[in-house]
Each structure stands twice: as C-alpha cells, then as structure tokens.
Amino acid sequence: MAEITTQTTVTAESVLGLRAVSVTYPTPSGPVEAVRGVTLDVPNRGLTVLAGPSGSGKSTLLRVLALLDKPTEGQVLLRDRELGGLDAGELRRLRRSRIALVYQNPAENLFDYLTVAENLRAAAQLADRPDPGEELLEQLGLPGTGGWRIRSLSGGQQQRLALACTLAMGCEVVLADEPTSQLDARSADLVLDALRRVTALDVPVVVASHDERLRSGADTLVWLRDGELTAIEGAGR
C-alpha cells in the first residue's frame, strides 16, 4: 500500500493528483469498494500506465482522474487546485478545455456523420480554439485524410483521430481507457505510436491498459490490485 501524504497540492512536476481517494459503488448485494485510499501524483510529461489485473480499479481510477466520477472519499487535484467543490458545469468546462478522455471503443470518440477534418474542427470549437488544420493530422500519422468519412477509417485510425481531437482542444493531459483492446495487432501498434507522438508534443498521457506493449513503453508504471496502489515504477516513483 502506498504511503498516504497530507500534502494538498500537486508538485511542480505533476499535472494531476489524488489524495487518499476511495470509490465505493452501491450494488444489490451491498457496497463494493472499487478504489481504496489511493494517493498518486501524475507526472506532467511522458506516458503513465495504470496496470493490474481485471477488477484492480484501473478504469475507475481513470474516470476519477477524468472528472467523470467523484470519489467517495479523498481529493482530486489539477495542478494546484483541489476540485472537490466544483459543480457539474465547472467540471464539464474543465473536461472541455484541460482534461480529455479517449474511450475504449473508437466509435464513441467521434461524430460519424462528420469528416475527419470536421471532427477536428468541432473539437477545437468546443474549447473555443482555432481550427488546427492538416498539420495535426500529419503529426498523428493521418496525412491526407481530412475529407474522409469516419467509416472509411480503420479502428486504429479512429483512435489516432480521437487523440488528434484532444490536441485540437488544447488539453493539458490526455487519458485513455484500454485504447488498444479492440484493435488488431497492426492497428494497436499505430495507436501506440500515436500516443508517443502526443507525449513528444509535451502533452502527458495516462492510460489504463492490460497491453504489455504499453506497459513496457511506459515512463511511469502504476500497479493496482484489489483497488489499492501497490507499486510505482519509473519517473513517478
């Protein structure tokens, strides 16, 4: 179990922080504690991977970091700000402008009735930012696809476009839930490459994943078991 700190701000080297966070869900058979007393600082650079067996709390923790689920106990911090007192509208604004989540199913991340370029433009407009144009598509390995419909893209290309959309929004950190789990090996490799391209643009990425290739390429590896943080390897130690 990680040592719990009383510090109430994240360090200068961190983008997100958790302080003694627990998450309990009600079920017909009684409450289930999905996350228990996790304290963690997420580095403001590189790739952080949340790893562990099924049911270890990876996806729950990612949803807490993405401001989609509120912890039952503990604090969530963005830079030097504690977020517990924010209402739903304020949290939604933060998700639009500073924190982005890429879902496991590629189709859930995009508007299928828009072209590739229109999806990027819509993401930028959501955060009141200018149209990023073709340059962002080239940076994420999708040159020449601006006029394509989403159904013309492979699953791996859709996930790369979803990552491009997070950059179009100008988010400070990108979170992804099992982004390679529904892809074949070749498409998964392309998504891994895209994640590295995002971190090379100085945008930190946090991924919950079973994928050994993601774990082996992580700058920081966070191990969870039965809802508890058991070890941190790499830059986030």
C-alpha positions in Angstrom: 0.0 0.0 0.0 1.4 3.4 -0.9 2.1 5.8 1.9 -0.6 8.4 2.3 0.5 12.0 2.3 -1.2 15.0 3.9 0.0 17.3 1.1 -2.9 19.2 -0.5 -1.2 20.4 -3.7 0.4 18.6 -6.5 4.1 19.0 -7.1 5.5 21.3 -9.8 6.3 18.1 -11.8 2.7 16.8 -11.7 -0.4 17.6 -13.7 -3.0 15.6 -11.7 -3.0 14.4 -8.1 -5.1 12.1 -5.9 -5.1 12.2 -2.1 -6.4 9.2 -0.2 -9.0 8.6 -2.9 -11.6 5.8 -2.4 -14.6 5.0 -4.6 -17.5 2.8 -3.4 -20.3 1.7 -5.6 -23.7 0.5 -4.3 -24.8 -2.9 -5.6 -27.8 -5.1 -4.8 -25.6 -7.3 -2.6 -24.1 -4.3 -0.8 -21.4 -1.6 -1.3 -18.3 -2.5 -3.3 -15.1 -0.6 -2.8 -13.5 -0.3 -6.3 -10.6 2.0 -5.2 -9.2 2.2 -1.7 -7.0 5.0 -0.3 -5.0 5.8 -3.5 -2.6 8.7 -3.3 -0.8 9.5 -6.6 0.9 12.3 -8.5 0.6 12.0 -12.3 3.8 13.4 -14.0 3.3 16.3 -16.3 5.3 14.6 -19.0 5.5 11.2 -20.7 3.3 8.2 -20.7 1.8 6.9 -17.4 0.2 3.5 -17.5 -2.3 2.2 -14.9 -1.7 -1.6 -14.8 -3.1 -4.5 -12.9 -5.5 -7.5 -13.3 -9.2 -7.1 -14.2 -11.1 -5.7 -11.3 -8.0 -3.9 -9.9 -9.6 -0.4 -10.2 -7.7 0.9 -13.3 -10.8 2.1 -15.2 -12.4 3.5 -12.0 -9.3 5.5 -11.2 -9.1 6.8 -14.8 -12.7 8.0 -14.6 -11.9 9.8 -11.3 -8.9 11.5 -13.0 -11.1 12.4 -16.0 -13.6 14.1 -13.6 -16.4 11.8 -14.7 -16.7 10.0 -11.3 -16.4 11.7 -8.0 -14.5 9.9 -5.2 -16.4 8.7 -2.2 -13.5 10.0 -0.1 -10.4 11.9 -0.8 -9.3 14.7 -3.1 -8.6 15.2 -6.8 -6.2 18.0 -7.8 -5.4 19.6 -11.1 -2.1 21.5 -10.9 -2.5 23.4 -7.6 -6.3 23.3 -7.5 -8.5 21.0 -5.4 -11.6 20.1 -7.4 -14.0 18.7 -4.8 -16.1 21.8 -4.5 -16.8 22.3 -8.2 -20.3 21.8 -9.6 -21.2 19.8 -12.7 -20.9 22.8 -15.0 -17.5 23.7 -13.8 -16.3 20.1 -14.1 -17.7 19.9 -17.6 -15.8 23.1 -18.6 -12.5 21.6 -17.3 -13.2 18.4 -19.4 -13.6 20.6 -22.5 -10.5 22.7 -22.0 -8.0 20.9 -19.8 -8.6 17.2 -19.5 -9.6 14.8 -22.3 -10.7 11.1 -22.2 -10.4 8.7 -25.1 -12.8 5.9 -24.8 -12.1 2.2 -25.4 -14.5 1.9 -28.3 -13.1 4.0 -31.2 -16.7 4.9 -32.4 -17.6 6.5 -29.1 -14.9 9.2 -29.6 -16.0 10.7 -32.9 -19.0 12.1 -34.8 -19.6 9.6 -37.6 -21.6 12.0 -39.7 -18.6 14.4 -39.9 -15.4 14.1 -41.9 -12.1 13.8 -40.3 -11.3 17.5 -40.7 -14.8 18.4 -39.4 -14.3 16.3 -36.3 -11.1 18.1 -35.6 -12.8 21.5 -36.2 -15.7 20.6 -33.9 -13.3 19.6 -31.1 -11.4 22.9 -31.4 -14.7 24.9 -31.4 -15.8 23.1 -28.3 -12.8 24.6 -26.5 -13.0 28.0 -28.3 -9.8 27.3 -30.2 -8.9 27.9 -33.8 -9.1 25.2 -36.5 -5.9 23.2 -36.3 -5.9 22.3 -40.0 -4.0 19.5 -41.6 -0.8 19.8 -39.6 -2.2 18.0 -36.6 -3.3 15.1 -38.8 0.2 14.8 -40.1 1.6 14.8 -36.6 -0.6 11.9 -35.6 0.1 9.9 -38.8 -3.1 10.7 -40.7 -1.9 12.9 -43.6 -4.4 13.4 -46.5 -7.4 12.0 -44.6 -9.2 15.4 -43.9 -12.0 14.7 -46.3 -12.6 11.1 -45.3 -15.7 9.9 -43.5 -15.2 8.2 -40.2 -16.5 4.9 -41.5 -13.6 4.9 -44.0 -11.0 4.8 -41.2 -9.8 1.7 -39.5 -10.2 1.3 -35.8 -6.6 2.3 -35.2 -7.0 5.4 -37.4 -10.1 6.3 -35.5 -8.2 6.1 -32.2 -5.5 8.3 -33.7 -8.0 10.8 -34.8 -9.5 10.8 -31.3 -6.1 11.7 -29.9 -5.7 14.4 -32.5 -9.1 15.8 -31.4 -7.8 16.1 -27.8 -4.8 18.1 -29.0 -7.1 20.3 -31.1 -8.9 21.1 -27.8 -5.6 22.2 -26.2 -6.0 19.8 -23.3 -3.2 19.7 -20.7 -3.5 15.9 -20.2 -4.9 13.1 -22.2 -6.4 10.0 -20.6 -7.3 6.8 -22.5 -9.1 3.7 -21.3 -7.8 0.5 -22.9 -7.2 2.3 -26.3 -5.8 -0.8 -28.0 -8.1 -3.5 -26.6 -10.5 -3.6 -29.6 -7.8 -3.4 -32.2 -5.8 -5.9 -34.2 -2.0 -6.0 -33.6 -1.1 -3.7 -36.5 -3.7 -1.1 -35.6 -2.7 -1.3 -31.9 0.9 -0.6 -32.9 -0.2 2.5 -34.8 -2.1 3.7 -31.7 1.0 3.1 -29.5 3.0 5.2 -32.0 0.4 8.0 -31.8 0.4 8.0 -28.0 4.2 8.5 -28.2 3.7 11.3 -30.7 1.3 13.0 -28.2 3.9 12.8 -25.4 6.6 14.2 -27.8 4.4 17.3 -28.1 4.8 17.7 -24.3 1.2 16.6 -23.5 1.2 13.9 -20.7 -0.8 10.8 -21.4 -2.4 8.5 -18.8 -3.6 5.1 -20.0 -5.4 2.2 -18.2 -4.4 -0.9 -20.0 -3.7 -4.7 -20.0 -1.4 -4.3 -23.0 2.1 -5.5 -22.3 3.5 -3.2 -25.1 2.0 -0.2 -23.4 3.4 -1.3 -20.0 6.9 -1.9 -21.4 6.9 1.6 -23.0 5.6 3.5 -20.0 7.7 6.3 -18.4 5.7 5.7 -15.2 4.0 2.4 -14.4 1.4 2.4 -11.6 0.4 -1.0 -10.3 -3.0 -1.6 -8.8 -4.5 -4.7 -7.1 -7.9 -5.0 -5.5 -8.4 -1.3 -5.7 -5.1 -0.4 -3.9 -2.0 1.1 -5.3 0.8 -1.5 -4.8 3.8 0.0 -6.6 5.0 2.8 -8.8 7.9 2.2 -11.3 9.7 4.9 -13.3 9.5 8.7 -13.2 6.5 8.8 -10.9 8.2 7.0 -8.0 
